């Protein structure tokens, strides 16, 4: 999945969750700036050194603006990590079948990977 596809999927989910349109617009702009700087590459190819290089170009930003940029990028990759975990867990459940340990509380809640 490319960064542009991941960004659109992330922003769509956030819109469905009721995030403010202003927040979504700000995240979209930060994601576009990231893609402009590093290119629309595969999400799996993004490394910490690439992200640090991207952030080092913003030395004139105020600390709060830099913090917002970091949170927008971090939230994008946190979402991708959670989706990958849920998909992997789902396929593991399907392959194993009924031998999967049940949630002791008996709820049907979505497991969140942190």
TORRO-220733 format. One record per atom (N, C-alpha, C): x, y, z; residue number from 1; residue in three letters; atom name. Coordinates in steps of 0.02 Angstrom, whole numbers, plus 50000, padded with zeros to 5 digits. Example, Ala and Ser with C-alpha at 12.3 -4.5 7.8 and 13.67 -1.06 7.14 Angstrom:
BEGIN
+-------+-------+-------+-----+-----+------+
!    xx !    yy !    zz !   n ! res ! atom !
+-------+-------+-------+-----+-----+------+
! 50660 ! 49716 ! 50390 !   1 ! ALA !    N !
! 50615 ! 49775 ! 50390 !   1 ! ALA !   CA !
! 50660 ! 49835 ! 50390 !   1 ! ALA !    C !
! 50642 ! 49888 ! 50354 !   2 ! SER !    N !
! 50684 ! 49947 ! 50357 !   2 ! SER !   CA !
! 50645 ! 50002 ! 50394 !   2 ! SER !    C !
+-------+-------+-------+-----+-----+------+
***
This chain:
BEGIN
+-------+-------+-------+-----+-----+------+
!    xx !    yy !    zz !   n ! res ! atom !
+-------+-------+-------+-----+-----+------+
! 50042 ! 49941 ! 50000 !   1 ! UNK !    N !
! 50000 ! 50000 ! 50000 !   1 ! UNK !   CA !
! 50045 ! 50062 ! 50000 !   1 ! UNK !    C !
! 50029 ! 50109 ! 49956 !   2 ! UNK !    N !
! 50066 ! 50172 ! 49952 !   2 ! UNK !   CA !
! 50046 ! 50218 ! 50009 !   2 ! UNK !    C !
! 50087 ! 50269 ! 50021 !   3 ! UNK !    N !
! 50071 ! 50317 ! 50073 !   3 ! UNK !   CA !
! 50006 ! 50354 ! 50058 !   3 ! UNK !    C !
! 49994 ! 50370 ! 49994 !   4 ! UNK !    N !
! 49932 ! 50406 ! 49977 !   4 ! UNK !   CA !
! 49871 ! 50363 ! 49991 !   4 ! UNK !    C !
! 49874 ! 50299 ! 49976 !   5 ! UNK !    N !
! 49817 ! 50254 ! 49990 !   5 ! UNK !   CA !
! 49807 ! 50247 ! 50065 !   5 ! UNK !    C !
! 49862 ! 50239 ! 50102 !   6 ! UNK !    N !
! 49858 ! 50232 ! 50174 !   6 ! UNK !   CA !
! 49829 ! 50296 ! 50206 !   6 ! UNK !    C !
! 49850 ! 50353 ! 50180 !   7 ! UNK !    N !
! 49826 ! 50417 ! 50207 !   7 ! UNK !   CA !
! 49751 ! 50425 ! 50195 !   7 ! UNK !    C !
! 49728 ! 50410 ! 50135 !   8 ! UNK !    N !
! 49657 ! 50416 ! 50120 !   8 ! UNK !   CA !
! 49615 ! 50368 ! 50162 !   8 ! UNK !    C !
! 49639 ! 50306 ! 50170 !   9 ! UNK !    N !
! 49603 ! 50258 ! 50212 !   9 ! UNK !   CA !
! 49601 ! 50282 ! 50284 !   9 ! UNK !    C !
! 49657 ! 50307 ! 50309 !  10 ! UNK !    N !
! 49660 ! 50333 ! 50378 !  10 ! UNK !   CA !
! 49612 ! 50391 ! 50388 !  10 ! UNK !    C !
! 49612 ! 50438 ! 50341 !  11 ! UNK !    N !
! 49569 ! 50497 ! 50349 !  11 ! UNK !   CA !
! 49495 ! 50479 ! 50342 !  11 ! UNK !    C !
! 49480 ! 50431 ! 50300 !  12 ! UNK !    N !
! 49410 ! 50408 ! 50294 !  12 ! UNK !   CA !
! 49385 ! 50378 ! 50359 !  12 ! UNK !    C !
! 49427 ! 50336 ! 50390 !  13 ! UNK !    N !
! 49408 ! 50306 ! 50454 !  13 ! UNK !   CA !
! 49400 ! 50360 ! 50507 !  13 ! UNK !    C !
! 49445 ! 50408 ! 50509 !  14 ! UNK !    N !
! 49440 ! 50461 ! 50559 !  14 ! UNK !   CA !
! 49377 ! 50503 ! 50549 !  14 ! UNK !    C !
! 49358 ! 50514 ! 50486 !  15 ! UNK !    N !
! 49296 ! 50550 ! 50473 !  15 ! UNK !   CA !
! 49236 ! 50512 ! 50497 !  15 ! UNK !    C !
! 49237 ! 50446 ! 50488 !  16 ! UNK !    N !
! 49182 ! 50404 ! 50511 !  16 ! UNK !   CA !
! 49179 ! 50401 ! 50587 !  16 ! UNK !    C !
! 49236 ! 50409 ! 50619 !  17 ! UNK !    N !
! 49238 ! 50409 ! 50692 !  17 ! UNK !   CA !
! 49216 ! 50475 ! 50723 !  17 ! UNK !    C !
! 49204 ! 50525 ! 50680 !  18 ! UNK !    N !
! 49178 ! 50589 ! 50705 !  18 ! UNK !   CA !
! 49231 ! 50640 ! 50720 !  18 ! UNK !    C !
! 49291 ! 50633 ! 50693 !  19 ! UNK !    N !
! 49342 ! 50683 ! 50704 !  19 ! UNK !   CA !
! 49321 ! 50749 ! 50670 !  19 ! UNK !    C !
! 49345 ! 50803 ! 50696 !  20 ! UNK !    N !
! 49329 ! 50869 ! 50668 !  20 ! UNK !   CA !
! 49355 ! 50875 ! 50597 !  20 ! UNK !    C !
! 49318 ! 50908 ! 50553 !  21 ! UNK !    N !
! 49343 ! 50920 ! 50485 !  21 ! UNK !   CA !
! 49408 ! 50959 ! 50484 !  21 ! UNK !    C !
! 49418 ! 51002 ! 50534 !  22 ! UNK !    N !
! 49480 ! 51040 ! 50538 !  22 ! UNK !   CA !
! 49539 ! 50995 ! 50554 !  22 ! UNK !    C !
! 49528 ! 50946 ! 50598 !  23 ! UNK !    N !
! 49581 ! 50898 ! 50614 !  23 ! UNK !   CA !
! 49598 ! 50857 ! 50553 !  23 ! UNK !    C !
! 49548 ! 50833 ! 50518 !  24 ! UNK !    N !
! 49559 ! 50792 ! 50459 !  24 ! UNK !   CA !
! 49596 ! 50832 ! 50405 !  24 ! UNK !    C !
! 49577 ! 50895 ! 50397 !  25 ! UNK !    N !
! 49611 ! 50938 ! 50348 !  25 ! UNK !   CA !
! 49684 ! 50949 ! 50367 !  25 ! UNK !    C !
! 49697 ! 50959 ! 50431 !  26 ! UNK !    N !
! 49766 ! 50970 ! 50454 !  26 ! UNK !   CA !
! 49808 ! 50906 ! 50445 !  26 ! UNK !    C !
! 49779 ! 50848 ! 50460 !  27 ! UNK !    N !
! 49814 ! 50785 ! 50450 !  27 ! UNK !   CA !
! 49828 ! 50774 ! 50376 !  27 ! UNK !    C !
! 49778 ! 50789 ! 50333 !  28 ! UNK !    N !
! 49788 ! 50780 ! 50261 !  28 ! UNK !   CA !
! 49846 ! 50823 ! 50236 !  28 ! UNK !    C !
! 49850 ! 50884 ! 50260 !  29 ! UNK !    N !
! 49904 ! 50928 ! 50239 !  29 ! UNK !   CA !
! 49972 ! 50900 ! 50261 !  29 ! UNK !    C !
! 49977 ! 50876 ! 50323 !  30 ! UNK !    N !
! 50040 ! 50849 ! 50347 !  30 ! UNK !   CA !
! 50059 ! 50786 ! 50307 !  30 ! UNK !    C !
! 50010 ! 50745 ! 50290 !  31 ! UNK !    N !
! 50025 ! 50685 ! 50250 !  31 ! UNK !   CA !
! 50048 ! 50704 ! 50180 !  31 ! UNK !    C !
! 50017 ! 50757 ! 50151 !  32 ! UNK !    N !
! 50039 ! 50779 ! 50085 !  32 ! UNK !   CA !
! 50110 ! 50806 ! 50087 !  32 ! UNK !    C !
! 50127 ! 50843 ! 50139 !  33 ! UNK !    N !
! 50195 ! 50869 ! 50146 !  33 ! UNK !   CA !
! 50245 ! 50811 ! 50153 !  33 ! UNK !    C !
! 50226 ! 50760 ! 50190 !  34 ! UNK !    N !
! 50269 ! 50701 ! 50196 !  34 ! UNK !   CA !
! 50280 ! 50668 ! 50129 !  34 ! UNK !    C !
! 50226 ! 50658 ! 50091 !  35 ! UNK !    N !
! 50231 ! 50626 ! 50025 !  35 ! UNK !   CA !
! 50270 ! 50669 ! 49976 !  35 ! UNK !    C !
! 50263 ! 50735 ! 49981 !  36 ! UNK !    N !
! 50300 ! 50780 ! 49937 !  36 ! UNK !   CA !
! 50375 ! 50775 ! 49951 !  36 ! UNK !    C !
! 50393 ! 50765 ! 50014 !  37 ! UNK !    N !
! 50463 ! 50763 ! 50033 !  37 ! UNK !   CA !
! 50495 ! 50695 ! 50019 !  37 ! UNK !    C !
! 50461 ! 50641 ! 50037 !  38 ! UNK !    N !
! 50492 ! 50574 ! 50029 !  38 ! UNK !   CA !
! 50465 ! 50535 ! 49970 !  38 ! UNK !    C !
! 50411 ! 50559 ! 49939 !  39 ! UNK !    N !
! 50382 ! 50524 ! 49882 !  39 ! UNK !   CA !
! 50325 ! 50478 ! 49905 !  39 ! UNK !    C !
! 50287 ! 50456 ! 49856 !  40 ! UNK !    N !
! 50230 ! 50412 ! 49870 !  40 ! UNK !   CA !
! 50255 ! 50340 ! 49867 !  40 ! UNK !    C !
! 50293 ! 50320 ! 49918 !  41 ! UNK !    N !
! 50323 ! 50254 ! 49919 !  41 ! UNK !   CA !
! 50279 ! 50206 ! 49959 !  41 ! UNK !    C !
! 50297 ! 50143 ! 49957 !  42 ! UNK !    N !
! 50261 ! 50092 ! 49995 !  42 ! UNK !   CA !
! 50270 ! 50105 ! 50070 !  42 ! UNK !    C !
! 50218 ! 50092 ! 50108 !  43 ! UNK !    N !
! 50219 ! 50103 ! 50180 !  43 ! UNK !   CA !
! 50274 ! 50060 ! 50212 !  43 ! UNK !    C !
! 50283 ! 49999 ! 50186 !  44 ! UNK !    N !
! 50332 ! 49953 ! 50214 !  44 ! UNK !   CA !
! 50404 ! 49978 ! 50204 !  44 ! UNK !    C !
! 50414 ! 50023 ! 50155 !  45 ! UNK !    N !
! 50481 ! 50048 ! 50140 !  45 ! UNK !   CA !
! 50501 ! 50109 ! 50181 !  45 ! UNK !    C !
! 50454 ! 50137 ! 50219 !  46 ! UNK !    N !
! 50468 ! 50196 ! 50260 !  46 ! UNK !   CA !
! 50507 ! 50174 ! 50321 !  46 ! UNK !    C !
! 50564 ! 50205 ! 50331 !  47 ! UNK !    N !
! 50605 ! 50189 ! 50390 !  47 ! UNK !   CA !
! 50609 ! 50249 ! 50436 !  47 ! UNK !    C !
! 50635 ! 50238 ! 50496 !  48 ! UNK !    N !
! 50642 ! 50291 ! 50544 !  48 ! UNK !   CA !
! 50691 ! 50344 ! 50519 !  48 ! UNK !    C !
! 50743 ! 50323 ! 50484 !  49 ! UNK !    N !
! 50792 ! 50372 ! 50458 !  49 ! UNK !   CA !
! 50760 ! 50417 ! 50405 !  49 ! UNK !    C !
! 50715 ! 50389 ! 50364 !  50 ! UNK !    N !
! 50680 ! 50430 ! 50315 !  50 ! UNK !   CA !
! 50637 ! 50482 ! 50350 !  50 ! UNK !    C !
! 50601 ! 50461 ! 50402 !  51 ! UNK !    N !
! 50559 ! 50508 ! 50438 !  51 ! UNK !   CA !
! 50599 ! 50561 ! 50474 !  51 ! UNK !    C !
! 50656 ! 50541 ! 50503 !  52 ! UNK !    N !
! 50699 ! 50590 ! 50537 !  52 ! UNK !   CA !
! 50727 ! 50640 ! 50488 !  52 ! UNK !    C !
! 50744 ! 50617 ! 50428 !  53 ! UNK !    N !
! 50769 ! 50661 ! 50376 !  53 ! UNK !   CA !
! 50714 ! 50711 ! 50356 !  53 ! UNK !    C !
! 50653 ! 50687 ! 50350 !  54 ! UNK !    N !
! 50597 ! 50731 ! 50333 !  54 ! UNK !   CA !
! 50587 ! 50784 ! 50387 !  54 ! UNK !    C !
! 50591 ! 50763 ! 50450 !  55 ! UNK !    N !
! 50580 ! 50810 ! 50505 !  55 ! UNK !   CA !
! 50638 ! 50859 ! 50513 !  55 ! UNK !    C !
! 50698 ! 50840 ! 50492 !  56 ! UNK !    N !
! 50756 ! 50885 ! 50499 !  56 ! UNK !   CA !
! 50752 ! 50944 ! 50452 !  56 ! UNK !    C !
! 50709 ! 50941 ! 50401 !  57 ! UNK !    N !
! 50701 ! 50997 ! 50354 !  57 ! UNK !   CA !
! 50657 ! 51052 ! 50384 !  57 ! UNK !    C !
! 50629 ! 51040 ! 50442 !  58 ! UNK !    N !
! 50582 ! 51086 ! 50473 !  58 ! UNK !   CA !
! 50612 ! 51119 ! 50535 !  58 ! UNK !    C !
! 50674 ! 51140 ! 50531 !  59 ! UNK !    N !
! 50708 ! 51168 ! 50589 !  59 ! UNK !   CA !
! 50682 ! 51237 ! 50609 !  59 ! UNK !    C !
! 50647 ! 51271 ! 50564 !  60 ! UNK !    N !
! 50622 ! 51338 ! 50579 !  60 ! UNK !   CA !
! 50552 ! 51337 ! 50610 !  60 ! UNK !    C !
! 50522 ! 51280 ! 50616 !  61 ! UNK !    N !
! 50456 ! 51275 ! 50645 !  61 ! UNK !   CA !
! 50458 ! 51285 ! 50721 !  61 ! UNK !    C !
! 50404 ! 51313 ! 50747 !  62 ! UNK !    N !
! 50398 ! 51317 ! 50820 !  62 ! UNK !   CA !
! 50389 ! 51247 ! 50848 !  62 ! UNK !    C !
! 50406 ! 51236 ! 50910 !  63 ! UNK !    N !
! 50400 ! 51170 ! 50940 !  63 ! UNK !   CA !
! 50329 ! 51141 ! 50936 !  63 ! UNK !    C !
! 50278 ! 51184 ! 50944 !  64 ! UNK !    N !
! 50210 ! 51159 ! 50940 !  64 ! UNK !   CA !
! 50192 ! 51136 ! 50870 !  64 ! UNK !    C !
! 50216 ! 51171 ! 50819 !  65 ! UNK !    N !
! 50203 ! 51152 ! 50750 !  65 ! UNK !   CA !
! 50239 ! 51087 ! 50733 !  65 ! UNK !    C !
! 50300 ! 51080 ! 50756 !  66 ! UNK !    N !
! 50337 ! 51019 ! 50745 !  66 ! UNK !   CA !
! 50303 ! 50960 ! 50781 !  66 ! UNK !    C !
! 50278 ! 50973 ! 50841 !  67 ! UNK !    N !
! 50242 ! 50921 ! 50878 !  67 ! UNK !   CA !
! 50180 ! 50899 ! 50841 !  67 ! UNK !    C !
! 50144 ! 50946 ! 50811 !  68 ! UNK !    N !
! 50085 ! 50929 ! 50772 !  68 ! UNK !   CA !
! 50103 ! 50886 ! 50712 !  68 ! UNK !    C !
! 50156 ! 50903 ! 50679 !  69 ! UNK !    N !
! 50180 ! 50864 ! 50621 !  69 ! UNK !   CA !
! 50198 ! 50793 ! 50642 !  69 ! UNK !    C !
! 50232 ! 50787 ! 50698 !  70 ! UNK !    N !
! 50252 ! 50720 ! 50722 !  70 ! UNK !   CA !
! 50190 ! 50679 ! 50741 !  70 ! UNK !    C !
! 50141 ! 50710 ! 50775 !  71 ! UNK !    N !
! 50080 ! 50674 ! 50794 !  71 ! UNK !   CA !
! 50041 ! 50650 ! 50733 !  71 ! UNK !    C !
! 50038 ! 50692 ! 50680 !  72 ! UNK !    N !
! 50001 ! 50673 ! 50620 !  72 ! UNK !   CA !
! 50034 ! 50614 ! 50586 !  72 ! UNK !    C !
! 50100 ! 50615 ! 50582 !  73 ! UNK !    N !
! 50136 ! 50559 ! 50550 !  73 ! UNK !   CA !
! 50131 ! 50496 ! 50593 !  73 ! UNK !    C !
! 50139 ! 50505 ! 50658 !  74 ! UNK !    N !
! 50137 ! 50447 ! 50704 !  74 ! UNK !   CA !
! 50068 ! 50414 ! 50703 !  74 ! UNK !    C !
! 50016 ! 50454 ! 50700 !  75 ! UNK !    N !
! 49949 ! 50425 ! 50700 !  75 ! UNK !   CA !
! 49936 ! 50386 ! 50636 !  75 ! UNK !    C !
! 49964 ! 50408 ! 50580 !  76 ! UNK !    N !
! 49957 ! 50371 ! 50517 !  76 ! UNK !   CA !
! 49989 ! 50302 ! 50523 !  76 ! UNK !    C !
! 50049 ! 50299 ! 50550 !  77 ! UNK !    N !
! 50084 ! 50235 ! 50554 !  77 ! UNK !   CA !
! 50058 ! 50192 ! 50611 !  77 ! UNK !    C !
! 50031 ! 50222 ! 50664 !  78 ! UNK !    N !
! 49998 ! 50182 ! 50716 !  78 ! UNK !   CA !
! 49937 ! 50147 ! 50688 !  78 ! UNK !    C !
! 49899 ! 50182 ! 50646 !  79 ! UNK !    N !
! 49840 ! 50153 ! 50615 !  79 ! UNK !   CA !
! 49859 ! 50094 ! 50570 !  79 ! UNK !    C !
! 49913 ! 50102 ! 50532 !  80 ! UNK !    N !
! 49935 ! 50048 ! 50488 !  80 ! UNK !   CA !
! 49958 ! 49988 ! 50528 !  80 ! UNK !    C !
! 49991 ! 49999 ! 50584 !  81 ! UNK !    N !
! 50013 ! 49944 ! 50626 !  81 ! UNK !   CA !
! 49954 ! 49907 ! 50656 !  81 ! UNK !    C !
! 49903 ! 49944 ! 50678 !  82 ! UNK !    N !
! 49843 ! 49913 ! 50706 !  82 ! UNK !   CA !
! 49807 ! 49872 ! 50653 !  82 ! UNK !    C !
! 49800 ! 49899 ! 50593 !  83 ! UNK !    N !
! 49765 ! 49863 ! 50539 !  83 ! UNK !   CA !
! 49803 ! 49799 ! 50522 !  83 ! UNK !    C !
! 49869 ! 49803 ! 50519 !  84 ! UNK !    N !
! 49908 ! 49743 ! 50504 !  84 ! UNK !   CA !
! 49900 ! 49691 ! 50559 !  84 ! UNK !    C !
! 49898 ! 49712 ! 50622 !  85 ! UNK !    N !
! 49890 ! 49666 ! 50677 !  85 ! UNK !   CA !
! 49821 ! 49633 ! 50674 !  85 ! UNK !    C !
! 49769 ! 49672 ! 50661 !  86 ! UNK !    N !
! 49701 ! 49645 ! 50659 !  86 ! UNK !   CA !
! 49694 ! 49595 ! 50602 !  86 ! UNK !    C !
! 49722 ! 49612 ! 50543 !  87 ! UNK !    N !
! 49718 ! 49566 ! 50486 !  87 ! UNK !   CA !
! 49756 ! 49502 ! 50502 !  87 ! UNK !    C !
! 49815 ! 49508 ! 50531 !  88 ! UNK !    N !
! 49855 ! 49449 ! 50549 !  88 ! UNK !   CA !
! 49818 ! 49407 ! 50600 !  88 ! UNK !    C !
! 49788 ! 49439 ! 50650 !  89 ! UNK !    N !
! 49750 ! 49403 ! 50701 !  89 ! UNK !   CA !
! 49690 ! 49368 ! 50671 !  89 ! UNK !    C !
! 49656 ! 49402 ! 50625 !  90 ! UNK !    N !
! 49597 ! 49373 ! 50594 !  90 ! UNK !   CA !
! 49616 ! 49309 ! 50555 !  90 ! UNK !    C !
! 49669 ! 49312 ! 50516 !  91 ! UNK !    N !
! 49689 ! 49253 ! 50478 !  91 ! UNK !   CA !
! 49713 ! 49197 ! 50524 !  91 ! UNK !    C !
! 49743 ! 49215 ! 50580 !  92 ! UNK !    N !
! 49764 ! 49163 ! 50628 !  92 ! UNK !   CA !
! 49703 ! 49129 ! 50657 !  92 ! UNK !    C !
! 49650 ! 49167 ! 50672 !  93 ! UNK !    N !
! 49589 ! 49139 ! 50699 !  93 ! UNK !   CA !
! 49556 ! 49094 ! 50648 !  93 ! UNK !    C !
! 49555 ! 49116 ! 50585 !  94 ! UNK !    N !
! 49523 ! 49076 ! 50533 !  94 ! UNK !   CA !
! 49561 ! 49011 ! 50522 !  94 ! UNK !    C !
! 49628 ! 49013 ! 50523 !  95 ! UNK !    N !
! 49668 ! 48953 ! 50511 !  95 ! UNK !   CA !
! 49663 ! 48904 ! 50570 !  95 ! UNK !    C !
! 49662 ! 48931 ! 50631 !  96 ! UNK !    N !
! 49661 ! 48887 ! 50690 !  96 ! UNK !   CA !
! 49591 ! 48860 ! 50702 !  96 ! UNK !    C !
! 49541 ! 48900 ! 50689 !  97 ! UNK !    N !
! 49472 ! 48877 ! 50698 !  97 ! UNK !   CA !
! 49449 ! 48884 ! 50769 !  97 ! UNK !    C !
! 49415 ! 48833 ! 50795 !  98 ! UNK !    N !
! 49384 ! 48837 ! 50862 !  98 ! UNK !   CA !
! 49433 ! 48829 ! 50919 !  98 ! UNK !    C !
! 49496 ! 48814 ! 50905 !  99 ! UNK !    N !
! 49543 ! 48804 ! 50960 !  99 ! UNK !   CA !
! 49572 ! 48869 ! 50987 !  99 ! UNK !    C !
! 49546 ! 48926 ! 50965 ! 100 ! UNK !    N !
! 49570 ! 48991 ! 50989 ! 100 ! UNK !   CA !
! 49542 ! 49004 ! 51058 ! 100 ! UNK !    C !
! 49584 ! 49031 ! 51102 ! 101 ! UNK !    N !
! 49562 ! 49047 ! 51170 ! 101 ! UNK !   CA !
! 49511 ! 49103 ! 51167 ! 101 ! UNK !    C !
! 49458 ! 49096 ! 51203 ! 102 ! UNK !    N !
! 49404 ! 49146 ! 51204 ! 102 ! UNK !   CA !
! 49421 ! 49201 ! 51254 ! 102 ! UNK !    C !
! 49393 ! 49259 ! 51241 ! 103 ! UNK !    N !
! 49401 ! 49315 ! 51286 ! 103 ! UNK !   CA !
! 49365 ! 49298 ! 51352 ! 103 ! UNK !    C !
! 49399 ! 49302 ! 51410 ! 104 ! UNK !    N !
! 49368 ! 49281 ! 51473 ! 104 ! UNK !   CA !
! 49306 ! 49323 ! 51490 ! 104 ! UNK !    C !
! 49302 ! 49383 ! 51466 ! 105 ! UNK !    N !
! 49244 ! 49425 ! 51480 ! 105 ! UNK !   CA !
! 49185 ! 49409 ! 51435 ! 105 ! UNK !    C !
! 49198 ! 49371 ! 51381 ! 106 ! UNK !    N !
! 49145 ! 49351 ! 51336 ! 106 ! UNK !   CA !
! 49120 ! 49407 ! 51292 ! 106 ! UNK !    C !
! 49157 ! 49461 ! 51286 ! 107 ! UNK !    N !
! 49133 ! 49516 ! 51245 ! 107 ! UNK !   CA !
! 49159 ! 49508 ! 51174 ! 107 ! UNK !    C !
! 49127 ! 49544 ! 51129 ! 108 ! UNK !    N !
! 49147 ! 49543 ! 51059 ! 108 ! UNK !   CA !
! 49186 ! 49607 ! 51041 ! 108 ! UNK !    C !
! 49225 ! 49632 ! 51086 ! 109 ! UNK !    N !
! 49261 ! 49694 ! 51074 ! 109 ! UNK !   CA !
! 49318 ! 49683 ! 51025 ! 109 ! UNK !    C !
! 49339 ! 49737 ! 50993 ! 110 ! UNK !    N !
! 49393 ! 49735 ! 50945 ! 110 ! UNK !   CA !
! 49459 ! 49741 ! 50984 ! 110 ! UNK !    C !
! 49504 ! 49696 ! 50971 ! 111 ! UNK !    N !
! 49569 ! 49699 ! 51005 ! 111 ! UNK !   CA !
! 49611 ! 49755 ! 50974 ! 111 ! UNK !    C !
! 49642 ! 49796 ! 51016 ! 112 ! UNK !    N !
! 49682 ! 49851 ! 50993 ! 112 ! UNK !   CA !
! 49755 ! 49836 ! 51010 ! 112 ! UNK !    C !
! 49798 ! 49841 ! 50960 ! 113 ! UNK !    N !
! 49869 ! 49829 ! 50970 ! 113 ! UNK !   CA !
! 49902 ! 49895 ! 50987 ! 113 ! UNK !    C !
! 49935 ! 49898 ! 51044 ! 114 ! UNK !    N !
! 49970 ! 49960 ! 51063 ! 114 ! UNK !   CA !
! 50043 ! 49950 ! 51067 ! 114 ! UNK !    C !
+-------+-------+-------+-----+-----+------+
***
